[in-house]
Amino acid sequence: MNKKELLLNEIEQVPESFLDEVLDFVHFLKTKITKERLDTAIASESTLKKDWLRPEEDEAWQTL
């Protein structure tokens, strides 16, 4: 049984009264993943910006 199947099996055993909390936690995890990806993209941009803002880079892209 893979992890997804194990998780679904566990969720099936959770009392109905707790399912809102389980769903909230899943939404929290999805938001956390999105935020981490955005943070990585922002960090990459500041690092790459050093190369992007060089005059040599501007000159290389002028013909496109």
PQR file with spaces between the fields and no chain letter, atoms N, CA, C, O and H, PARSE charges and radii, in Angstrom:
ATOM       1  N    MET     1       0.846   -1.178    0.000 -0.4000 1.5000
ATOM       2  CA   MET     1       0.000    0.000    0.000 -0.0000 2.0000
ATOM       3  C    MET     1       0.898    1.250    0.000  0.5500 1.7000
ATOM       4  O    MET     1       1.812    1.361    0.818 -0.5500 1.4000
ATOM       5  N    ASN     2       0.632    2.183   -0.919 -0.4000 1.5000
ATOM       6  CA   ASN     2       1.452    3.396   -0.971 -0.0000 2.0000
ATOM       7  C    ASN     2       0.963    4.425    0.058  0.5500 1.7000
ATOM       8  O    ASN     2      -0.069    4.232    0.699 -0.5500 1.4000
ATOM       9  H    ASN     2      -0.110    2.092   -1.583  0.4000 1.0000
ATOM      10  N    LYS     3       1.702    5.491    0.200 -0.4000 1.5000
ATOM      11  CA   LYS     3       1.389    6.491    1.231 -0.0000 2.0000
ATOM      12  C    LYS     3       0.018    7.123    1.039  0.5500 1.7000
ATOM      13  O    LYS     3      -0.697    7.381    2.007 -0.5500 1.4000
ATOM      14  H    LYS     3       2.541    5.648   -0.321  0.4000 1.0000
ATOM      15  N    LYS     4      -0.342    7.370   -0.214 -0.4000 1.5000
ATOM      16  CA   LYS     4      -1.643    7.982   -0.484 -0.0000 2.0000
ATOM      17  C    LYS     4      -2.772    7.051   -0.049  0.5500 1.7000
ATOM      18  O    LYS     4      -3.753    7.485    0.554 -0.5500 1.4000
ATOM      19  H    LYS     4       0.239    7.161   -1.001  0.4000 1.0000
ATOM      20  N    GLU     5      -2.620    5.789   -0.355 -0.4000 1.5000
ATOM      21  CA   GLU     5      -3.622    4.808    0.063 -0.0000 2.0000
ATOM      22  C    GLU     5      -3.688    4.701    1.586  0.5500 1.7000
ATOM      23  O    GLU     5      -4.774    4.601    2.157 -0.5500 1.4000
ATOM      24  H    GLU     5      -1.823    5.436   -0.844  0.4000 1.0000
ATOM      25  N    LEU     6      -2.530    4.721    2.241 -0.4000 1.5000
ATOM      26  CA   LEU     6      -2.502    4.684    3.704 -0.0000 2.0000
ATOM      27  C    LEU     6      -3.210    5.898    4.297  0.5500 1.7000
ATOM      28  O    LEU     6      -3.976    5.781    5.254 -0.5500 1.4000
ATOM      29  H    LEU     6      -1.648    4.802    1.777  0.4000 1.0000
ATOM      30  N    LEU     7      -2.946    7.052    3.720 -0.4000 1.5000
ATOM      31  CA   LEU     7      -3.569    8.279    4.196 -0.0000 2.0000
ATOM      32  C    LEU     7      -5.083    8.235    4.010  0.5500 1.7000
ATOM      33  O    LEU     7      -5.838    8.589    4.915 -0.5500 1.4000
ATOM      34  H    LEU     7      -2.324    7.148    2.943  0.4000 1.0000
ATOM      35  N    LEU     8      -5.514    7.802    2.839 -0.4000 1.5000
ATOM      36  CA   LEU     8      -6.952    7.696    2.587 -0.0000 2.0000
ATOM      37  C    LEU     8      -7.604    6.713    3.558  0.5500 1.7000
ATOM      38  O    LEU     8      -8.715    6.951    4.032 -0.5500 1.4000
ATOM      39  H    LEU     8      -4.900    7.514    2.104  0.4000 1.0000
ATOM      40  N    ASN     9      -6.930    5.633    3.846 -0.4000 1.5000
ATOM      41  CA   ASN     9      -7.437    4.658    4.805 -0.0000 2.0000
ATOM      42  C    ASN     9      -7.572    5.285    6.193  0.5500 1.7000
ATOM      43  O    ASN     9      -8.566    5.067    6.886 -0.5500 1.4000
ATOM      44  H    ASN     9      -6.028    5.439    3.461  0.4000 1.0000
ATOM      45  N    GLU    10      -6.581    6.054    6.585 -0.4000 1.5000
ATOM      46  CA   GLU    10      -6.639    6.728    7.888 -0.0000 2.0000
ATOM      47  C    GLU    10      -7.770    7.753    7.927  0.5500 1.7000
ATOM      48  O    GLU    10      -8.490    7.850    8.922 -0.5500 1.4000
ATOM      49  H    GLU    10      -5.774    6.231    6.022  0.4000 1.0000
ATOM      50  N    ILE    11      -7.925    8.506    6.860 -0.4000 1.5000
ATOM      51  CA   ILE    11      -8.976    9.522    6.806 -0.0000 2.0000
ATOM      52  C    ILE    11     -10.359    8.874    6.915  0.5500 1.7000
ATOM      53  O    ILE    11     -11.260    9.424    7.549 -0.5500 1.4000
ATOM      54  H    ILE    11      -7.341    8.427    6.052  0.4000 1.0000
ATOM      55  N    GLU    12     -10.519    7.716    6.301 -0.4000 1.5000
ATOM      56  CA   GLU    12     -11.795    7.018    6.381 -0.0000 2.0000
ATOM      57  C    GLU    12     -12.152    6.642    7.813  0.5500 1.7000
ATOM      58  O    GLU    12     -13.326    6.460    8.135 -0.5500 1.4000
ATOM      59  H    GLU    12      -9.788    7.269    5.786  0.4000 1.0000
ATOM      60  N    GLN    13     -11.153    6.526    8.662 -0.4000 1.5000
ATOM      61  CA   GLN    13     -11.381    6.145   10.054 -0.0000 2.0000
ATOM      62  C    GLN    13     -11.547    7.339   10.991  0.5500 1.7000
ATOM      63  O    GLN    13     -11.894    7.169   12.159 -0.5500 1.4000
ATOM      64  H    GLN    13     -10.199    6.674    8.400  0.4000 1.0000
ATOM      65  N    VAL    14     -11.304    8.531   10.488 -0.4000 1.5000
ATOM      66  CA   VAL    14     -11.434    9.739   11.313 -0.0000 2.0000
ATOM      67  C    VAL    14     -12.920   10.034   11.525  0.5500 1.7000
ATOM      68  O    VAL    14     -13.705    9.997   10.578 -0.5500 1.4000
ATOM      69  H    VAL    14     -11.023    8.670    9.539  0.4000 1.0000
ATOM      70  N    PRO    15     -13.296   10.324   12.752 -0.5600 1.5000
ATOM      71  CA   PRO    15     -14.701   10.683   12.992  0.2800 2.0000
ATOM      72  C    PRO    15     -15.105   11.925   12.201  0.5500 1.7000
ATOM      73  O    PRO    15     -14.304   12.839   12.003 -0.5500 1.4000
ATOM      74  N    GLU    16     -16.336   11.945   11.761 -0.4000 1.5000
ATOM      75  CA   GLU    16     -16.866   13.042   10.943 -0.0000 2.0000
ATOM      76  C    GLU    16     -16.608   14.406   11.582  0.5500 1.7000
ATOM      77  O    GLU    16     -16.356   15.384   10.878 -0.5500 1.4000
ATOM      78  H    GLU    16     -16.987   11.203   11.922  0.4000 1.0000
ATOM      79  N    SER    17     -16.669   14.472   12.881 -0.4000 1.5000
ATOM      80  CA   SER    17     -16.501   15.755   13.581 -0.0000 2.0000
ATOM      81  C    SER    17     -15.089   16.335   13.442  0.5500 1.7000
ATOM      82  O    SER    17     -14.886   17.522   13.694 -0.5500 1.4000
ATOM      83  H    SER    17     -16.874   13.678   13.453  0.4000 1.0000
ATOM      84  N    PHE    18     -14.122   15.519   13.049 -0.4000 1.5000
ATOM      85  CA   PHE    18     -12.739   15.992   12.897 -0.0000 2.0000
ATOM      86  C    PHE    18     -12.350   16.255   11.440  0.5500 1.7000
ATOM      87  O    PHE    18     -11.254   16.747   11.172 -0.5500 1.4000
ATOM      88  H    PHE    18     -14.287   14.555   12.844  0.4000 1.0000
ATOM      89  N    LEU    19     -13.220   15.939   10.522 -0.4000 1.5000
ATOM      90  CA   LEU    19     -12.862   16.074    9.106 -0.0000 2.0000
ATOM      91  C    LEU    19     -12.610   17.518    8.687  0.5500 1.7000
ATOM      92  O    LEU    19     -11.792   17.764    7.800 -0.5500 1.4000
ATOM      93  H    LEU    19     -14.111   15.540   10.740  0.4000 1.0000
ATOM      94  N    ASP    20     -13.294   18.476    9.305 -0.4000 1.5000
ATOM      95  CA   ASP    20     -13.010   19.888    9.003 -0.0000 2.0000
ATOM      96  C    ASP    20     -11.572   20.243    9.364  0.5500 1.7000
ATOM      97  O    ASP    20     -10.908   20.979    8.634 -0.5500 1.4000
ATOM      98  H    ASP    20     -13.958   18.277   10.026  0.4000 1.0000
ATOM      99  N    GLU    21     -11.096   19.724   10.477 -0.4000 1.5000
ATOM     100  CA   GLU    21      -9.709   19.988   10.894 -0.0000 2.0000
ATOM     101  C    GLU    21      -8.714   19.331    9.938  0.5500 1.7000
ATOM     102  O    GLU    21      -7.682   19.912    9.603 -0.5500 1.4000
ATOM     103  H    GLU    21     -11.635   19.126   11.071  0.4000 1.0000
ATOM     104  N    VAL    22      -9.037   18.120    9.507 -0.4000 1.5000
ATOM     105  CA   VAL    22      -8.166   17.425    8.553 -0.0000 2.0000
ATOM     106  C    VAL    22      -8.092   18.222    7.258  0.5500 1.7000
ATOM     107  O    VAL    22      -7.013   18.421    6.701 -0.5500 1.4000
ATOM     108  H    VAL    22      -9.875   17.648    9.779  0.4000 1.0000
ATOM     109  N    LEU    23      -9.241   18.671    6.787 -0.4000 1.5000
ATOM     110  CA   LEU    23      -9.277   19.460    5.549 -0.0000 2.0000
ATOM     111  C    LEU    23      -8.512   20.776    5.713  0.5500 1.7000
ATOM     112  O    LEU    23      -7.784   21.183    4.808 -0.5500 1.4000
ATOM     113  H    LEU    23     -10.118   18.509    7.239  0.4000 1.0000
ATOM     114  N    ASP    24      -8.672   21.438    6.853 -0.4000 1.5000
ATOM     115  CA   ASP    24      -7.919   22.670    7.123 -0.0000 2.0000
ATOM     116  C    ASP    24      -6.417   22.406    7.073  0.5500 1.7000
ATOM     117  O    ASP    24      -5.657   23.214    6.539 -0.5500 1.4000
ATOM     118  H    ASP    24      -9.263   21.106    7.589  0.4000 1.0000
ATOM     119  N    PHE    25      -5.994   21.275    7.630 -0.4000 1.5000
ATOM     120  CA   PHE    25      -4.566   20.955    7.644 -0.0000 2.0000
ATOM     121  C    PHE    25      -4.044   20.704    6.227  0.5500 1.7000
ATOM     122  O    PHE    25      -2.943   21.131    5.881 -0.5500 1.4000
ATOM     123  H    PHE    25      -6.611   20.618    8.064  0.4000 1.0000
ATOM     124  N    VAL    26      -4.836   20.013    5.419 -0.4000 1.5000
ATOM     125  CA   VAL    26      -4.433   19.780    4.026 -0.0000 2.0000
ATOM     126  C    VAL    26      -4.302   21.112    3.293  0.5500 1.7000
ATOM     127  O    VAL    26      -3.352   21.313    2.537 -0.5500 1.4000
ATOM     128  H    VAL    26      -5.730   19.666    5.701  0.4000 1.0000
ATOM     129  N    HIS    27      -5.249   22.022    3.512 -0.4000 1.5000
ATOM     130  CA   HIS    27      -5.162   23.354    2.886 -0.0000 2.0000
ATOM     131  C    HIS    27      -3.926   24.110    3.380  0.5500 1.7000
ATOM     132  O    HIS    27      -3.255   24.784    2.599 -0.5500 1.4000
ATOM     133  H    HIS    27      -6.021   21.859    4.126  0.4000 1.0000
ATOM     134  N    PHE    28      -3.628   23.997    4.671 -0.4000 1.5000
ATOM     135  CA   PHE    28      -2.431   24.620    5.230 -0.0000 2.0000
ATOM     136  C    PHE    28      -1.174   24.104    4.520  0.5500 1.7000
ATOM     137  O    PHE    28      -0.300   24.887    4.146 -0.5500 1.4000
ATOM     138  H    PHE    28      -4.173   23.449    5.306  0.4000 1.0000
ATOM     139  N    LEU    29      -1.090   22.785    4.338 -0.4000 1.5000
ATOM     140  CA   LEU    29       0.087   22.199    3.674 -0.0000 2.0000
ATOM     141  C    LEU    29       0.218   22.684    2.240  0.5500 1.7000
ATOM     142  O    LEU    29       1.323   22.985    1.787 -0.5500 1.4000
ATOM     143  H    LEU    29      -1.800   22.150    4.641  0.4000 1.0000
ATOM     144  N    LYS    30      -0.893   22.763    1.521 -0.4000 1.5000
ATOM     145  CA   LYS    30      -0.850   23.245    0.137 -0.0000 2.0000
ATOM     146  C    LYS    30      -0.381   24.696    0.089  0.5500 1.7000
ATOM     147  O    LYS    30       0.402   25.065   -0.786 -0.5500 1.4000
ATOM     148  H    LYS    30      -1.790   22.519    1.889  0.4000 1.0000
ATOM     149  N    THR    31      -0.854   25.517    1.022 -0.4000 1.5000
ATOM     150  CA   THR    31      -0.432   26.916    1.078 -0.0000 2.0000
ATOM     151  C    THR    31       1.051   27.019    1.412  0.5500 1.7000
ATOM     152  O    THR    31       1.767   27.843    0.843 -0.5500 1.4000
ATOM     153  H    THR    31      -1.490   25.217    1.732  0.4000 1.0000
ATOM     154  N    LYS    32       1.508   26.183    2.334 -0.4000 1.5000
ATOM     155  CA   LYS    32       2.917   26.173    2.723 -0.0000 2.0000
ATOM     156  C    LYS    32       3.808   25.829    1.528  0.5500 1.7000
ATOM     157  O    LYS    32       4.846   26.458    1.322 -0.5500 1.4000
ATOM     158  H    LYS    32       0.927   25.513    2.796  0.4000 1.0000
ATOM     159  N    ILE    33       3.400   24.829    0.740 -0.4000 1.5000
ATOM     160  CA   ILE    33       4.176   24.437   -0.444 -0.0000 2.0000
ATOM     161  C    ILE    33       4.248   25.590   -1.436  0.5500 1.7000
ATOM     162  O    ILE    33       5.312   25.880   -1.982 -0.5500 1.4000
ATOM     163  H    ILE    33       2.556   24.318    0.907  0.4000 1.0000
ATOM     164  N    THR    34       3.118   26.244   -1.666 -0.4000 1.5000
ATOM     165  CA   THR    34       3.073   27.373   -2.599 -0.0000 2.0000
ATOM     166  C    THR    34       3.978   28.496   -2.120  0.5500 1.7000
ATOM     167  O    THR    34       4.716   29.079   -2.915 -0.5500 1.4000
ATOM     168  H    THR    34       2.253   26.008   -1.222  0.4000 1.0000
ATOM     169  N    LYS    35       3.928   28.807   -0.819 -0.4000 1.5000
ATOM     170  CA   LYS    35       4.759   29.874   -0.257 -0.0000 2.0000
ATOM     171  C    LYS    35       6.243   29.533   -0.387  0.5500 1.7000
ATOM     172  O    LYS    35       7.048   30.401   -0.726 -0.5500 1.4000
ATOM     173  H    LYS    35       3.329   28.333   -0.174  0.4000 1.0000
ATOM     174  N    GLU    36       6.610   28.285   -0.121 -0.4000 1.5000
ATOM     175  CA   GLU    36       8.014   27.885   -0.233 -0.0000 2.0000
ATOM     176  C    GLU    36       8.510   28.014   -1.671  0.5500 1.7000
ATOM     177  O    GLU    36       9.642   28.433   -1.911 -0.5500 1.4000
ATOM     178  H    GLU    36       5.956   27.580    0.154  0.4000 1.0000
ATOM     179  N    ARG    37       7.656   27.652   -2.623 -0.4000 1.5000
ATOM     180  CA   ARG    37       8.047   27.787   -4.033 -0.0000 2.0000
ATOM     181  C    ARG    37       8.219   29.251   -4.411  0.5500 1.7000
ATOM     182  O    ARG    37       9.143   29.608   -5.142 -0.5500 1.4000
ATOM     183  H    ARG    37       6.736   27.312   -2.428  0.4000 1.0000
ATOM     184  N    LEU    38       7.327   30.092   -3.912 -0.4000 1.5000
ATOM     185  CA   LEU    38       7.424   31.523   -4.193 -0.0000 2.0000
ATOM     186  C    LEU    38       8.682   32.108   -3.559  0.5500 1.7000
ATOM     187  O    LEU    38       9.377   32.906   -4.187 -0.5500 1.4000
ATOM     188  H    LEU    38       6.576   29.803   -3.319  0.4000 1.0000
ATOM     189  N    ASP    39       8.980   31.718   -2.321 -0.4000 1.5000
ATOM     190  CA   ASP    39      10.194   32.189   -1.654 -0.0000 2.0000
ATOM     191  C    ASP    39      11.438   31.789   -2.428  0.5500 1.7000
ATOM     192  O    ASP    39      12.378   32.574   -2.549 -0.5500 1.4000
ATOM     193  H    ASP    39       8.415   31.069   -1.811  0.4000 1.0000
ATOM     194  N    THR    40      11.444   30.569   -2.954 -0.4000 1.5000
ATOM     195  CA   THR    40      12.581   30.099   -3.747 -0.0000 2.0000
ATOM     196  C    THR    40      12.720   30.919   -5.022  0.5500 1.7000
ATOM     197  O    THR    40      13.825   31.298   -5.409 -0.5500 1.4000
ATOM     198  H    THR    40      10.680   29.932   -2.856  0.4000 1.0000
ATOM     199  N    ALA    41      11.593   31.190   -5.671 -0.4000 1.5000
ATOM     200  CA   ALA    41      11.631   31.982   -6.906 -0.0000 2.0000
ATOM     201  C    ALA    41      12.148   33.384   -6.640  0.5500 1.7000
ATOM     202  O    ALA    41      12.943   33.911   -7.417 -0.5500 1.4000
ATOM     203  H    ALA    41      10.695   30.883   -5.356  0.4000 1.0000
ATOM     204  N    ILE    42      11.707   33.987   -5.554 -0.4000 1.5000
ATOM     205  CA   ILE    42      12.155   35.343   -5.208 -0.0000 2.0000
ATOM     206  C    ILE    42      13.648   35.345   -4.895  0.5500 1.7000
ATOM     207  O    ILE    42      14.374   36.241   -5.324 -0.5500 1.4000
ATOM     208  H    ILE    42      11.061   33.558   -4.922  0.4000 1.0000
ATOM     209  N    ALA    43      14.104   34.342   -4.148 -0.4000 1.5000
ATOM     210  CA   ALA    43      15.536   34.256   -3.830 -0.0000 2.0000
ATOM     211  C    ALA    43      16.362   34.058   -5.093  0.5500 1.7000
ATOM     212  O    ALA    43      17.434   34.647   -5.235 -0.5500 1.4000
ATOM     213  H    ALA    43      13.514   33.613   -3.800  0.4000 1.0000
ATOM     214  N    SER    44      15.873   33.240   -6.003 -0.4000 1.5000
ATOM     215  CA   SER    44      16.585   33.013   -7.258 -0.0000 2.0000
ATOM     216  C    SER    44      16.659   34.286   -8.080  0.5500 1.7000
ATOM     217  O    SER    44      17.687   34.582   -8.690 -0.5500 1.4000
ATOM     218  H    SER    44      15.002   32.761   -5.889  0.4000 1.0000
ATOM     219  N    GLU    45      15.565   35.038   -8.096 -0.4000 1.5000
ATOM     220  CA   GLU    45      15.537   36.268   -8.879 -0.0000 2.0000
ATOM     221  C    GLU    45      16.593   37.252   -8.398  0.5500 1.7000
ATOM     222  O    GLU    45      17.284   37.863   -9.214 -0.5500 1.4000
ATOM     223  H    GLU    45      14.730   34.797   -7.600  0.4000 1.0000
ATOM     224  N    SER    46      16.728   37.415   -7.088 -0.4000 1.5000
ATOM     225  CA   SER    46      17.717   38.373   -6.587 -0.0000 2.0000
ATOM     226  C    SER    46      19.140   37.933   -6.925  0.5500 1.7000
ATOM     227  O    SER    46      20.012   38.769   -7.163 -0.5500 1.4000
ATOM     228  H    SER    46      16.167   36.919   -6.426  0.4000 1.0000
ATOM     229  N    THR    47      19.370   36.629   -6.945 -0.4000 1.5000
ATOM     230  CA   THR    47      20.695   36.120   -7.305 -0.0000 2.0000
ATOM     231  C    THR    47      20.958   36.297   -8.798  0.5500 1.7000
ATOM     232  O    THR    47      22.034   36.740   -9.201 -0.5500 1.4000
ATOM     233  H    THR    47      18.662   35.950   -6.751  0.4000 1.0000
ATOM     234  N    LEU    48      19.956   35.942   -9.619 -0.4000 1.5000
ATOM     235  CA   LEU    48      20.130   36.032  -11.069 -0.0000 2.0000
ATOM     236  C    LEU    48      20.121   37.470  -11.572  0.5500 1.7000
ATOM     237  O    LEU    48      20.671   37.763  -12.634 -0.5500 1.4000
ATOM     238  H    LEU    48      19.083   35.582   -9.292  0.4000 1.0000
ATOM     239  N    LYS    49      19.502   38.361  -10.817 -0.4000 1.5000
ATOM     240  CA   LYS    49      19.403   39.758  -11.227 -0.0000 2.0000
ATOM     241  C    LYS    49      20.786   40.366  -11.449  0.5500 1.7000
ATOM     242  O    LYS    49      20.950   41.249  -12.290 -0.5500 1.4000
ATOM     243  H    LYS    49      19.055   38.123   -9.955  0.4000 1.0000
ATOM     244  N    LYS    50      21.772   39.899  -10.700 -0.4000 1.5000
ATOM     245  CA   LYS    50      23.133   40.423  -10.850 -0.0000 2.0000
ATOM     246  C    LYS    50      23.636   40.233  -12.279  0.5500 1.7000
ATOM     247  O    LYS    50      24.309   41.105  -12.828 -0.5500 1.4000
ATOM     248  H    LYS    50      21.638   39.181  -10.016  0.4000 1.0000
ATOM     249  N    ASP    51      23.306   39.092  -12.874 -0.4000 1.5000
ATOM     250  CA   ASP    51      23.713   38.840  -14.259 -0.0000 2.0000
ATOM     251  C    ASP    51      22.782   39.528  -15.246  0.5500 1.7000
ATOM     252  O    ASP    51      23.231   40.032  -16.275 -0.5500 1.4000
ATOM     253  H    ASP    51      22.759   38.384  -12.428  0.4000 1.0000
ATOM     254  N    TRP    52      21.499   39.553  -14.941 -0.4000 1.5000
ATOM     255  CA   TRP    52      20.522   40.130  -15.864 -0.0000 2.0000
ATOM     256  C    TRP    52      20.738   41.622  -16.082  0.5500 1.7000
ATOM     257  O    TRP    52      20.456   42.136  -17.165 -0.5500 1.4000
ATOM     258  H    TRP    52      21.134   39.144  -14.105  0.4000 1.0000
ATOM     259  N    LEU    53      21.229   42.313  -15.077 -0.4000 1.5000
ATOM     260  CA   LEU    53      21.345   43.771  -15.154 -0.0000 2.0000
ATOM     261  C    LEU    53      22.699   44.250  -15.667  0.5500 1.7000
ATOM     262  O    LEU    53      23.019   45.433  -15.559 -0.5500 1.4000
ATOM     263  H    LEU    53      21.458   41.895  -14.198  0.4000 1.0000
ATOM     264  N    ARG    54      23.482   43.357  -16.214 -0.4000 1.5000
ATOM     265  CA   ARG    54      24.779   43.755  -16.756 -0.0000 2.0000
ATOM     266  C    ARG    54      24.607   44.295  -18.175  0.5500 1.7000
ATOM     267  O    ARG    54      23.752   43.811  -18.917 -0.5500 1.4000
ATOM     268  H    ARG    54      23.222   42.395  -16.301  0.4000 1.0000
ATOM     269  N    PRO    55      25.401   45.280  -18.558 -0.5600 1.5000
ATOM     270  CA   PRO    55      25.312   45.829  -19.908  0.2800 2.0000
ATOM     271  C    PRO    55      25.528   44.767  -20.990  0.5500 1.7000
ATOM     272  O    PRO    55      24.899   44.825  -22.047 -0.5500 1.4000
ATOM     273  N    GLU    56      26.404   43.805  -20.734 -0.4000 1.5000
ATOM     274  CA   GLU    56      26.658   42.750  -21.706 -0.0000 2.0000
ATOM     275  C    GLU    56      25.388   41.934  -21.973  0.5500 1.7000
ATOM     276  O    GLU    56      25.151   41.487  -23.095 -0.5500 1.4000
ATOM     277  H    GLU    56      26.915   43.758  -19.875  0.4000 1.0000
ATOM     278  N    GLU    57      24.597   41.753  -20.952 -0.4000 1.5000
ATOM     279  CA   GLU    57      23.347   41.002  -21.092 -0.0000 2.0000
ATOM     280  C    GLU    57      22.353   41.789  -21.946  0.5500 1.7000
ATOM     281  O    GLU    57      21.704   41.225  -22.827 -0.5500 1.4000
ATOM     282  H    GLU    57      24.790   42.116  -20.041  0.4000 1.0000
ATOM     283  N    ASP    58      22.236   43.083  -21.686 -0.4000 1.5000
ATOM     284  CA   ASP    58      21.352   43.927  -22.502 -0.0000 2.0000
ATOM     285  C    ASP    58      21.760   43.880  -23.966  0.5500 1.7000
ATOM     286  O    ASP    58      20.911   43.766  -24.851 -0.5500 1.4000
ATOM     287  H    ASP    58      22.763   43.541  -20.970  0.4000 1.0000
ATOM     288  N    GLU    59      23.050   43.967  -24.216 -0.4000 1.5000
ATOM     289  CA   GLU    59      23.556   43.953  -25.586 -0.0000 2.0000
ATOM     290  C    GLU    59      23.250   42.613  -26.266  0.5500 1.7000
ATOM     291  O    GLU    59      22.897   42.589  -27.445 -0.5500 1.4000
ATOM     292  H    GLU    59      23.740   44.060  -23.497  0.4000 1.0000
ATOM     293  N    ALA    60      23.376   41.526  -25.554 -0.4000 1.5000
ATOM     294  CA   ALA    60      23.118   40.209  -26.141 -0.0000 2.0000
ATOM     295  C    ALA    60      21.671   40.035  -26.542  0.5500 1.7000
ATOM     296  O    ALA    60      21.389   39.295  -27.485 -0.5500 1.4000
ATOM     297  H    ALA    60      23.663   41.545  -24.596  0.4000 1.0000
ATOM     298  N    TRP    61      20.748   40.683  -25.868 -0.4000 1.5000
ATOM     299  CA   TRP    61      19.322   40.509  -26.141 -0.0000 2.0000
ATOM     300  C    TRP    61      18.752   41.545  -27.113  0.5500 1.7000
ATOM     301  O    TRP    61      17.582   41.446  -27.484 -0.5500 1.4000
ATOM     302  H    TRP    61      20.977   41.283  -25.102  0.4000 1.0000
ATOM     303  N    GLN    62      19.527   42.514  -27.525 -0.4000 1.5000
ATOM     304  CA   GLN    62      19.020   43.570  -28.397 -0.0000 2.0000
ATOM     305  C    GLN    62      18.599   43.070  -29.763  0.5500 1.7000
ATOM     306  O    GLN    62      17.718   43.662  -30.387 -0.5500 1.4000
ATOM     307  H    GLN    62      20.477   42.595  -27.224  0.4000 1.0000
ATOM     308  N    THR    63      19.199   42.007  -30.240 -0.4000 1.5000
ATOM     309  CA   THR    63      18.881   41.529  -31.588 -0.0000 2.0000
ATOM     310  C    THR    63      17.662   40.617  -31.640  0.5500 1.7000
ATOM     311  O    THR    63      17.246   40.201  -32.721 -0.5500 1.4000
ATOM     312  H    THR    63      19.914   41.526  -29.734  0.4000 1.0000
ATOM     313  N    LEU    64      17.097   40.308  -30.500 -0.4000 1.5000
ATOM     314  CA   LEU    64      15.928   39.395  -30.501 -0.0000 2.0000
ATOM     315  C    LEU    64      14.635   40.133  -30.535  0.5500 1.7000
ATOM     316  O    LEU    64      13.571   39.513  -30.539 -0.5500 1.4000
ATOM     317  H    LEU    64      17.435   40.646  -29.622  0.4000 1.0000
